[in-house]
């Protein structure tokens, strides 16, 4: 009966009817080392480098706005979303922290409930930012579903959707997905605002590349300014990835700048102007 497929008309009441009695949905704290991250810094570096060296920096704001306005992410041009989304989420994580918890689902192996992995979902972009800049020894709160009744120390369990609404008091959408022999709830908060949120890092990056001529470890980025800005890292893909997603908001004196030299030194990134 249950294969991986969303049930578009399913409600909270349907979920209560079909889930196992021992399965719960609520808030719980986890050490990051105990979780499975979907994070490939080499691939992300490839996607971000494509953005900063492709035609995208040469396009004006109107061209970008048309790509973002009402666009489904599946319709974006090649590797278009990654750089902007990571820059936006990194800014939130480092300067404000994430307002809503990421989802966490237990994926059991076929040999039994206690063998498997905790997967972060929804929260694909946020988990990449945490993997890049977070401390794996830290504890974070997650909106958790304990598939098959996997033992969890819940801080709060949501029995009714009214309790969920009252607690978060924010726009959200929950889809119920048939997977692992049960119905898994997947919750997104403020999901309709994501494309609009990409405008800020876009404007910030277009601003900085028209102020500076930029290179990273000697490799030029597509940029059009008069002043030189050189970024120096250890040279591996992950160190360059960190530097690039921080770049749009460089320089406290600029219109969009929020990061200073100490922010870069913390991640062993040197900025030379």
Kinemage of the C-alpha trace (Angstrom):
@kinemage 1
@onewidth
@group {chain A} dominant
@subgroup {mainchain}
@vectorlist {calphas} color= white
{ca unk a 1} P 0.000 0.000 0.000
{ca unk a 2} L 2.696 2.493 0.996
{ca unk a 3} L 5.284 3.518 -1.573
{ca unk a 4} L 6.969 6.907 -1.903
{ca unk a 5} L 4.165 9.154 -3.134
{ca unk a 6} L 2.537 12.331 -1.821
{ca unk a 7} L -1.153 12.160 -1.053
{ca unk a 8} L -2.398 15.607 -2.185
{ca unk a 9} L -5.786 15.542 -0.478
{ca unk a 10} L -4.677 13.953 2.786
{ca unk a 11} L -5.431 15.818 6.026
{ca unk a 12} L -4.118 15.689 9.579
{ca unk a 13} L -7.133 13.526 10.449
{ca unk a 14} L -6.262 11.087 7.632
{ca unk a 15} L -2.719 10.900 8.935
{ca unk a 16} L -3.946 10.114 12.460
{ca unk a 17} L -6.098 7.355 11.021
{ca unk a 18} L -3.372 5.626 9.009
{ca unk a 19} L -0.204 6.158 11.043
{ca unk a 20} L 0.846 3.651 13.663
{ca unk a 21} L -0.224 4.375 17.237
{ca unk a 22} L 3.384 4.517 18.401
{ca unk a 23} L 4.373 7.082 15.746
{ca unk a 24} L 4.514 10.681 16.933
{ca unk a 25} L 5.197 14.103 15.430
{ca unk a 26} L 6.801 16.731 17.617
{ca unk a 27} L 9.872 18.649 18.730
{ca unk a 28} L 13.035 16.913 19.873
{ca unk a 29} L 16.706 17.826 20.309
{ca unk a 30} L 19.437 15.887 18.479
{ca unk a 31} L 23.199 16.044 18.375
{ca unk a 32} L 24.199 16.792 14.796
{ca unk a 33} L 26.703 13.929 14.753
{ca unk a 34} L 23.817 11.465 15.040
{ca unk a 35} L 22.157 12.652 11.817
{ca unk a 36} L 22.635 11.908 8.137
{ca unk a 37} L 23.378 15.076 6.151
{ca unk a 38} L 22.732 15.332 2.424
{ca unk a 39} L 25.825 17.431 1.775
{ca unk a 40} L 28.322 17.127 -1.061
{ca unk a 41} L 30.672 20.153 -0.938
{ca unk a 42} L 32.407 19.199 -4.190
{ca unk a 43} L 29.132 19.200 -6.125
{ca unk a 44} L 27.930 22.397 -4.445
{ca unk a 45} L 31.253 24.074 -5.263
{ca unk a 46} L 30.785 23.081 -8.891
{ca unk a 47} L 27.282 24.583 -8.975
{ca unk a 48} L 28.299 27.828 -7.266
{ca unk a 49} L 31.402 28.257 -9.443
{ca unk a 50} L 29.208 27.788 -12.501
{ca unk a 51} L 27.004 30.677 -11.341
{ca unk a 52} L 29.830 33.129 -10.609
{ca unk a 53} L 31.708 32.405 -13.852
{ca unk a 54} L 28.750 31.981 -16.234
{ca unk a 55} L 26.577 34.555 -18.013
{ca unk a 56} L 24.463 35.098 -14.877
{ca unk a 57} L 26.599 37.913 -13.383
{ca unk a 58} L 26.406 39.779 -16.727
{ca unk a 59} L 22.595 39.810 -16.744
{ca unk a 60} L 20.757 42.815 -15.349
{ca unk a 61} L 18.338 42.777 -12.441
{ca unk a 62} L 15.274 42.685 -14.700
{ca unk a 63} L 16.509 39.485 -16.348
{ca unk a 64} L 16.987 37.847 -12.944
{ca unk a 65} L 13.666 39.126 -11.607
{ca unk a 66} L 11.838 37.474 -14.479
{ca unk a 67} L 13.544 34.185 -13.635
{ca unk a 68} L 12.513 34.431 -9.976
{ca unk a 69} L 9.030 35.885 -10.232
{ca unk a 70} L 6.489 33.090 -9.844
{ca unk a 71} L 8.972 30.535 -11.124
{ca unk a 72} L 8.942 26.948 -9.976
{ca unk a 73} L 12.438 25.872 -8.936
{ca unk a 74} L 12.319 23.051 -11.513
{ca unk a 75} L 12.185 25.717 -14.237
{ca unk a 76} L 15.303 27.595 -13.132
{ca unk a 77} L 18.261 27.672 -15.541
{ca unk a 78} L 21.177 25.337 -14.875
{ca unk a 79} L 22.567 25.627 -11.320
{ca unk a 80} L 20.732 28.926 -10.889
{ca unk a 81} L 19.201 28.525 -7.427
{ca unk a 82} L 22.064 26.982 -5.434
{ca unk a 83} L 24.327 30.020 -5.004
{ca unk a 84} L 21.560 32.490 -4.144
{ca unk a 85} L 19.744 30.155 -1.781
{ca unk a 86} L 22.880 29.157 0.116
{ca unk a 87} L 23.919 32.820 0.460
{ca unk a 88} L 20.495 33.781 1.790
{ca unk a 89} L 20.267 30.865 4.223
{ca unk a 90} L 23.860 31.372 5.419
{ca unk a 91} L 23.100 34.990 6.282
{ca unk a 92} L 20.070 33.916 8.332
{ca unk a 93} L 21.947 31.104 10.073
{ca unk a 94} L 25.012 33.154 11.040
{ca unk a 95} L 23.298 36.417 11.969
{ca unk a 96} L 19.808 35.437 13.169
{ca unk a 97} L 19.516 31.604 13.364
{ca unk a 98} L 16.734 29.680 11.663
{ca unk a 99} L 13.280 30.652 12.916
{ca unk a 100} L 11.582 27.302 12.283
{ca unk a 101} L 12.930 23.787 12.883
{ca unk a 102} L 13.996 21.521 10.065
{ca unk a 103} L 12.125 18.269 9.589
{ca unk a 104} L 13.663 15.013 10.776
{ca unk a 105} L 12.510 11.551 9.667
{ca unk a 106} L 13.662 8.114 10.787
{ca unk a 107} L 14.470 5.919 7.773
{ca unk a 108} L 14.632 2.348 9.090
{ca unk a 109} L 16.559 -0.366 7.302
{ca unk a 110} L 14.761 -3.536 6.267
{ca unk a 111} L 16.360 -5.500 9.109
{ca unk a 112} L 14.540 -3.667 11.885
{ca unk a 113} L 13.398 -0.430 13.440
{ca unk a 114} L 16.605 0.226 15.378
{ca unk a 115} L 18.817 0.067 12.290
{ca unk a 116} L 18.636 3.055 9.987
{ca unk a 117} L 19.351 6.767 9.751
{ca unk a 118} L 17.823 10.051 10.787
{ca unk a 119} L 17.308 12.089 7.605
{ca unk a 120} L 16.821 15.859 7.635
{ca unk a 121} L 13.785 16.639 5.474
{ca unk a 122} L 12.352 19.110 4.705
{ca unk a 123} L 15.364 21.375 5.150
{ca unk a 124} L 17.620 20.519 2.210
{ca unk a 125} L 19.188 23.966 1.914
{ca unk a 126} L 19.408 24.650 5.630
{ca unk a 127} L 21.153 21.366 6.391
{ca unk a 128} L 23.837 22.215 3.828
{ca unk a 129} L 24.457 25.543 5.546
{ca unk a 130} L 24.647 23.853 8.963
{ca unk a 131} L 27.086 21.299 7.532
{ca unk a 132} L 29.234 24.115 6.110
{ca unk a 133} L 29.276 26.485 9.061
{ca unk a 134} L 27.906 24.652 12.088
{ca unk a 135} L 29.522 22.657 14.856
{ca unk a 136} L 28.745 18.957 14.497
{ca unk a 137} L 28.933 18.606 18.285
{ca unk a 138} L 26.060 21.029 18.812
{ca unk a 139} L 22.462 20.105 19.573
{ca unk a 140} L 19.559 21.417 17.487
{ca unk a 141} L 15.800 21.183 17.719
{ca unk a 142} L 13.977 19.328 14.922
{ca unk a 143} L 10.362 18.753 13.923
{ca unk a 144} L 10.605 14.990 14.243
{ca unk a 145} L 8.622 11.992 13.011
{ca unk a 146} L 9.637 8.722 14.688
{ca unk a 147} L 8.798 6.195 11.983
{ca unk a 148} L 7.562 2.839 13.393
{ca unk a 149} L 7.789 4.326 16.894
{ca unk a 150} L 11.565 4.779 16.949
{ca unk a 151} L 12.314 5.817 20.567
{ca unk a 152} L 12.726 9.592 20.864
{ca unk a 153} L 12.802 11.965 23.849
{ca unk a 154} L 10.169 14.396 22.600
{ca unk a 155} L 9.988 17.822 24.228
{ca unk a 156} L 6.577 18.420 22.713
{ca unk a 157} L 4.200 16.180 20.742
{ca unk a 158} L 1.515 17.568 18.449
{ca unk a 159} L -1.630 15.483 18.782
{ca unk a 160} L -3.964 17.922 17.006
{ca unk a 161} L -3.370 20.259 14.086
{ca unk a 162} L -4.870 23.102 16.131
{ca unk a 163} L -2.025 22.670 18.643
{ca unk a 164} L 0.484 22.780 15.779
{ca unk a 165} L -1.052 25.976 14.381
{ca unk a 166} L -1.142 27.686 17.755
{ca unk a 167} L 2.435 26.759 18.608
{ca unk a 168} L 4.106 27.987 15.410
{ca unk a 169} L 1.642 30.752 14.489
{ca unk a 170} L 3.028 30.953 10.953
{ca unk a 171} L 1.996 30.020 7.398
{ca unk a 172} L 2.818 26.386 6.698
{ca unk a 173} L 1.943 23.487 4.463
{ca unk a 174} L 2.064 19.802 5.409
{ca unk a 175} L 2.131 17.063 2.793
{ca unk a 176} L 1.672 13.439 3.793
{ca unk a 177} L 3.923 11.036 1.935
{ca unk a 178} L 3.442 7.287 1.745
{ca unk a 179} L 6.897 5.876 2.439
{ca unk a 180} L 8.569 3.232 4.605
{ca unk a 181} L 5.232 1.528 5.190
{ca unk a 182} L 3.621 4.552 6.831
{ca unk a 183} L 2.521 8.150 6.204
{ca unk a 184} L 5.319 10.648 6.815
{ca unk a 185} L 4.418 14.313 7.432
{ca unk a 186} L 6.587 16.847 5.554
{ca unk a 187} L 6.129 20.443 6.746
{ca unk a 188} L 7.307 23.637 5.017
{ca unk a 189} L 6.998 27.045 6.689
{ca unk a 190} L 6.592 30.212 4.598
{ca unk a 191} L 7.516 28.206 1.492
{ca unk a 192} L 5.895 30.655 -0.945
{ca unk a 193} L 8.397 33.334 0.106
{ca unk a 194} L 11.538 31.481 -0.962
{ca unk a 195} L 11.907 32.950 -4.449
{ca unk a 196} L 11.375 36.481 -3.132
{ca unk a 197} L 14.090 35.873 -0.554
{ca unk a 198} L 16.611 35.213 -3.323
{ca unk a 199} L 16.318 38.800 -4.544
{ca unk a 200} L 18.379 40.172 -1.636
{ca unk a 201} L 21.513 38.033 -2.168
{ca unk a 202} L 21.146 38.623 -5.905
{ca unk a 203} L 21.158 42.411 -5.505
{ca unk a 204} L 24.001 42.171 -2.994
{ca unk a 205} L 26.132 40.096 -5.346
{ca unk a 206} L 25.468 42.266 -8.389
{ca unk a 207} L 26.433 45.254 -6.246
{ca unk a 208} L 29.762 43.797 -5.151
{ca unk a 209} L 30.851 42.529 -8.578
{ca unk a 210} L 30.322 45.995 -10.046
{ca unk a 211} L 32.504 47.462 -7.313
{ca unk a 212} L 35.375 44.942 -7.368
{ca unk a 213} L 37.416 42.833 -9.750
{ca unk a 214} L 37.360 39.538 -7.882
{ca unk a 215} L 39.415 36.362 -7.878
{ca unk a 216} L 39.461 33.349 -5.588
{ca unk a 217} L 42.823 31.627 -5.099
{ca unk a 218} L 43.981 33.334 -8.308
{ca unk a 219} L 41.009 32.207 -10.406
{ca unk a 220} L 38.956 35.148 -11.726
{ca unk a 221} L 35.231 35.430 -11.170
{ca unk a 222} L 33.066 37.317 -13.637
{ca unk a 223} L 33.180 40.822 -12.163
{ca unk a 224} L 33.326 44.360 -13.494
{ca unk a 225} L 34.644 46.735 -10.814
{ca unk a 226} L 37.818 48.802 -10.668
{ca unk a 227} L 39.099 47.778 -7.237
{ca unk a 228} L 40.810 44.425 -6.714
{ca unk a 229} L 39.389 41.923 -4.218
{ca unk a 230} L 41.294 38.676 -3.807
{ca unk a 231} L 39.960 35.774 -1.766
{ca unk a 232} L 42.470 33.301 -0.352
{ca unk a 233} L 41.450 29.954 1.160
{ca unk a 234} L 43.144 26.608 1.683
{ca unk a 235} L 42.112 25.805 -1.895
{ca unk a 236} L 39.895 22.770 -1.367
{ca unk a 237} L 36.317 22.872 -2.728
{ca unk a 238} L 34.664 23.274 0.668
{ca unk a 239} L 36.814 26.246 1.706
{ca unk a 240} L 36.086 28.001 -1.590
{ca unk a 241} L 32.391 27.158 -1.260
{ca unk a 242} L 32.256 28.839 2.169
{ca unk a 243} L 34.006 31.940 0.852
{ca unk a 244} L 31.701 32.277 -2.146
{ca unk a 245} L 28.420 31.981 -0.239
{ca unk a 246} L 29.681 34.656 2.172
{ca unk a 247} L 30.798 36.967 -0.635
{ca unk a 248} L 27.496 38.723 -1.531
{ca unk a 249} L 27.260 40.267 1.943
{ca unk a 250} L 30.939 41.241 2.282
{ca unk a 251} L 31.915 44.582 3.798
{ca unk a 252} L 30.061 46.278 6.615
{ca unk a 253} L 30.419 49.636 4.911
{ca unk a 254} L 28.503 48.574 1.799
{ca unk a 255} L 24.747 48.745 1.211
{ca unk a 256} L 24.266 45.016 1.760
{ca unk a 257} L 27.385 44.182 3.759
{ca unk a 258} L 27.084 42.441 7.106
{ca unk a 259} L 30.269 40.323 7.309
{ca unk a 260} L 33.569 41.804 8.467
{ca unk a 261} L 37.126 40.500 8.345
{ca unk a 262} L 36.730 38.553 11.603
{ca unk a 263} L 33.805 36.602 10.126
{ca unk a 264} L 36.062 35.431 7.310
{ca unk a 265} L 39.036 34.670 9.546
{ca unk a 266} L 36.796 32.408 11.635
{ca unk a 267} L 36.556 30.126 8.595
{ca unk a 268} L 40.197 30.609 7.543
{ca unk a 269} L 39.308 32.886 4.626
{ca unk a 270} L 41.483 35.883 3.837
{ca unk a 271} L 40.149 38.902 1.928
{ca unk a 272} L 42.749 41.138 0.293
{ca unk a 273} L 41.678 44.504 -1.154
